[in-house]
Structures are given as structure tokens and as C-alpha cells.
Amino acid sequence: MANQRPIGVFDSGVGGLTVVRALGERLPGEELIYLGDTARVPYGSKSAETVARYSRMSTRFLLERDVKMIVIACNTASAYALEELKAAVAVPVLGAVEPGARAAVAATRSGKIGVIGTLGTVRSGAYPRAIAEAAKAAGRAPVQVTAHPCPLLVPLAEEGWTDGAVAEAVARRYLDELAAAAPELDVLLLGCTHYPLLRGVLERVARERFGHEVKLVDSAEAMAHATFALLALHDLARMSEPVRCALRCYVTDDARIEEVGARFFGRPLGPVERVDL
Amino acid sequence: MANQRPIGVFDSGVGGLTVVRALGERLPGEELIYLGDTARVPYGSKSAETVARYSRMSTRFLLERDVKMIVIACNTASAYALEELKAAVAVPVLGAVEPGARAAVAATRSGKIGVIGTLGTVRSGAYPRAIAEAAKAAGRAPVQVTAHPCPLLVPLAEEGWTDGAVAEAVARRYLDELAAAAPELDVLLLGCTHYPLLRGVLERVARERFGHEVKLVDSAEAMAHATFALLALHDLARMSEPVRCALRCYVTDDARIEEVGARFFGRPLGPVERVDL
């Protein structure tokens, strides 16, 4: 039956495991296939063309495993490849940008939203577009969006330096730049799956640099909610008992996958298979 | 004539341009072809198998362009793939590890050398092996080598944050760890082509944390010298006037190549062609 098929999730590396974790909590009955393109990570500093090409390869890999839906857990891949993939494949495709945009619009009072992400995500302009659409759909006045690239946050999260002097210094530098550009924002959207690991230091430094409460919105949560809604819409939710082996995990390079994967997944990953795309 | 053929240089990304710069100064009469695998950078956090596979692809690309010699500008690729490539191709192949190892042995007085590099380079054990061999060849007593991985230095150099609070905090954290392990070292070998951009802050923080002068050895210089020697040995040095177009530059992804490339090359790069491997 179509509903018994797995949900396919792909990401540039391990960051998308924060999305898998949220999906597992929200949809415990579903089987998940995760593909992390760890051999070619990161996508955030690469061109639209390269990211779109790699995204097509990951999508093909998942479709060959008969998934009923594709979740693009990587913000950069969503920003550059979502529309193309939506048009090309027969199953529903969910990106990382829209769900986060809607959650940010729902959370802001001042109507001023900050977005942090990779260079690619910021350059694509995907978040300002999606936030404008979400505000319109919600019948709200136009929202002011300030997007700021933070390339060092990904290696920082992967290194596991999520607190301490270095994390503080990096967060200060980026958030000072953002505060200079948009001092009145009250929502900071974490537009990259790696950033939830730095939530603590970002929250603390944001309060200090902006001088008022800044609400952090994490797209992983929002994506799990949107996946649930999309499955319901297409009548694809699994109806049976929870599956035994809920997650099958594939990577294109397996260096440090156990250690770093567990950091993002929140617990040990289980068996991981290395594949070539 | 064989001698008129170009020298091929490959790297995981733009870091190897520090080697190209040194080669250009040392061998102004030679034509250079540079290939940066910027679509799949970085190599430093990836497995031996993946790095060796990518290195074979880059080598093939250069051989198709009829190079007379191959220089592996990437330390991680040298650590994982040099022996295999040397055995497989007909032209001389030079890696990044041996030249730096010899220069470090020549520079140490205490006989205690520190090496910093990527995770891959440190894991491979290539530097301790090469330094032991270089010490033996120089008729010196065995040298004590402490290698320490510094994954954040690459993104830091690429971001251009080569000085200031973040660079200081990162250098302090890594060099504190190194100083705890080997307080008496007097030479610090920069075992990654990105690190010369951070030379200033590393030198300053090393003096402060070790409490004595620490000599920094940069393998780019040593590689240019070794290239000169290897060309002479094989009677391959170019005999004519300096060429007009001394550098042809290829990359697998061209995002930010002008800006970041110039930072490593020390001046604008000129035309860069994007290729698929």
C-alpha cells in the first residue's frame, strides 16, 4: 500500500538529522530513509548549479527506494532546487524554507524578522520571498526581513564547540552585524539545520546584543508539522502500528559519522550505509 | 619538447593557491595548470577512501592536459593518496607532506615539532612518518612530533577572519591543547595550505601560550623548492623565456572564486574555468 512506503529525507550532510529527530517525534509511525551527502558537504558555500545537481542525484537515490514523499532537510538545497524538484517528481516534496517562514511570521510582533543561514541560502533570496508570501497568506501587513550569512556556524556546530569562548565570539560578531542592520527585530529564524545545536549561545548573545527578547524559530519543528499536514492532505499517512526499524541511514562518506551524527540526532544513529551517488 | 609542458597542481579547493603563488615566485618560467575541487571541498573531514577517489579524478584531469609533473597542493590528499598516485602515473608526483617535514626538521633545535592540520591529515599519521624519515636522512636523533587537528582554521581562513577576536579565540583554544601536550616544541608546521593566511595570529598566540619563540614552517615555500629540485632531477625544467599566460585555473564550482581565490593567491586570479570531474 502506498501509505506503508517510507518518507525520504536528504541533506548535504548530518545537519538534517535535527529534522529527522523532529519527524520521529511528530510521526512515530512512519518509516524514514535519510541520505546525507557527507562526501560533498557543505552545500552552503557552493553555487546554485552545483547544489541543484547534487540535489537531483539525492532525489533519484530516494525515489529508487520507493519513498512516498521527499523532505529536503537542507536549507541551501531547498532554496536552490525545491521548485525544480517539485515540478519533476510525482511524490510530494517539502522544502525547509516555507515551514520556517510561516513559523517566523506567526511569531513576530514587531513585524521585523532576522534570518541567518549559509551564503547560498541568503544569496538565493528564498527566505524574504517565502516570508512575504506567508505574511500575505496570513493577512498580515508586509514584514521586514533582514537575512545575514553566517558561514562559520556550520563548522562550529560540527566541531562540537557549541558553547564557550569561540562560540560566543563568533555569535557576537554575526549578531552585531545583524543588530546594526535591523535593531528592532524580535524573531531570529535559524535558516540552517546545523544551527539548532547553537541555540543556547545564539539566544543568550541575541538578548545581550539586541537589548530585548528575541524569539528563535527553528525550522526543524516547523518542517515536522508541515510533513504531517502534507501527508494528511495527500492521504499518505501510515495507518499501521509503528515500524520496528524506523530509520535507514545512508551517507556518501562515513568519516566521523557515528560521533557527529549522534550529536545532531540526539542519540546513537544505528547502522549507517555508505553509498556512491 | 617535454620541458615546455605545464606543471599540474591540484587541491581540494582554493588553499593550494598559496602553493601556486610560491611556485610562481620560485619558477617564473614555468606554465602552471591549477585544478581546485571547490565543488567537493573540504577534503580534511572526509574519509581516506573518498579523498583518494577524488584525488585520482583530479590527477586524470591534469594528465589529460599533458602536464610534465603533478604537485598535490592539498595536505590531506597528499597524506591519503600520494603513494598510490606515484605508483600509478608516469610523471613525477610531489606531495605536500615531505617538503614540509624536511623544512621542519631543519628548523628545530629542541627536536620537538608540532604539526597542525585537518582531521584527515592528522589521522593519517603521514607527518610523524615523514618527519622521522627526514630526521634519519639528515643524520639527526629521532624527533618528537605532536600532531593536532584544527578543523575550524580552514573555514576561518575562507571567511577572511584572519585576525580579531574570533581568530584569537580559535587559535588560543587549539594552541592551548597543543601546548598542554607538547610544551617544549620550538617548531610549528602548518600542515594545511589554508593556514599561511592565519600565520600572524598563530605566531602571536604561539609565543604567548608557549612562553618562548616558536618558529612557524609553511609547506608552500618548501614545496616550491622541492618542485625546482624534482624538475632538475628529471631534467624537466623549462629552458625558454617565461611564458605569457603562466597560470590556467580550473575549478569544479565557481561560487565566490574571485573573492576567495584572490585572498589565497595574493592578487586577482584572472580567468577561471568551471569543469566537471
Interface residues (C-beta under 8 A of the other chain):
Chain A: T38 A39 R40 S45 K46 S47 T50 L119 G120 P151 L152 V154 P155 L156 E158 E159 W161 G164 A165 V166 E168 A169 V170 R172 R173 T252 D253 D254 A255 R256
Chain B: T38 A39 R40 S45 K46 S47 T50 L119 G120 P151 L152 V154 P155 L156 E158 E159 W161 G164 A165 V166 E168 A169 V170 R172 R173 T252 D253 D254 A255 R256
